[in-house]
Amino acid sequence: MNKKTKSGASLNSESSLTSVQSVTLKSSKKGANLSKMDGDKKPRTLARGASYTIARKSILVFSALGIMISIYMFYAKLNTSALVCGISPCYVVNESQYSYLFGIPLSAYGVAFYLLIFILALLMKKYLLFWISLFGVLFSVYLTYLEFFVIHAWCQWCVTSALLTLFIFIGASILFFKFRTR
């Protein structure tokens, strides 16, 4: 039994598809492979491009914040002025014997580290960015260990710097592993 629909197409009672819908469905199935392949590539490219940009911009922002924190700490070290700390006495950490490496304040190394990371992120040197940020994370873990187990004091600026280094490493890992050229 055939019934007429509003569009004038006949509807077979055995099938719920109209002949127009059937033709459309068949033609879309034929082209489904092509559109599916195109559809798969474009969203992946957009998503990959978006995560690439987010990771890169995050590294740039975190390294810029690290530069500012390190400059502030270096300035305080050179001028022997007290750091502004709200949680714990930062001066205990900042005046300890561990705040120097080869006679140079760690904050000077921090400025150099974050500046290098910023430049590498601008130039998109993913390999160097990954390995240098890995070194930064490992060194931050060592310094945090010293704060907790040896100095027995926390510096909020140091902990913030360690977290920034960790976030940079995560972003560098995303760039290094997810966007490797083959």
Summary of the structure (lengths in Angstrom):
residues: 182
radius of gyration: 29.0
end to end distance: 60.2
largest distance: 95.7
contacts: 505
relative contact order: 0.12
helix: 74%
strand: 6%
